[in-house]
Amino acid sequence: MRLAWILCAAQVASAAGPIELSLKRAVEVAVSPEGNTKIQLSGEALKQAQSRSAQARAALLPDIEASLTDRDQTANLAAMGIHITLPIPNFQFPTFVGPFTTMDARATVTQSVFDFSSIKRFQASKVGVSAARSDVDSTEEQVAAQVARAYLAAVRADADVETAQSDVTLAEAVLKQAENQKAAGTGTGIEITRAKVQLANDRQRLLVAGNQRTSARLQLMRVMGLRLDTNWH
């Protein structure tokens, strides 16, 4: 079952060109992260619950700190009180040593052996994530049901317009026939009047059906989360 109208693909999907809107596609658009507002809100609530759970879990994990330093330096042995004399003629032990590089790497790890309050917060946060995920599933089911009802209403509205248009076409043909018969002397004026009244009634029903179709389409767009100015083809 598909609607006779087509939504602009740029507002429904990333595929190039317009696509025919099926019931399955309408539900997929509505329950997508960019679809129905209720879906977006429930998805955001789930993200917040997951973030709180991650923060609560972080309090139970080890805390690791690390540092690394390196330094180039030259040592003055005389300033350090080191005097070396060797019994070698014309040889003097150097006063400065270097430059040379020293590196210092350190790491510290801290871990709470038992933190009852942090454990309780983490357990509560996991329950919150589970509840938020259940809310997302429930919201998706509700939105899908709303889309299905709106889609079927739009399908019926399309069918009503087609039926009304067929009635108008038939009424126009009957009026034309009555006028031809009157001109040929085989018809009467009352038949023309009757045909004109029928045509006017059918055109009124076509106008009402068209308005109802527009309303049904707008309602479907609302539950799908699309802009109301989406192009129709």
Summary of the structure (lengths in Angstrom):
residues: 233
radius of gyration: 41.0
end to end distance: 18.0
largest distance: 151.3
contacts: 611
relative contact order: 0.16
helix: 59%
strand: 17%
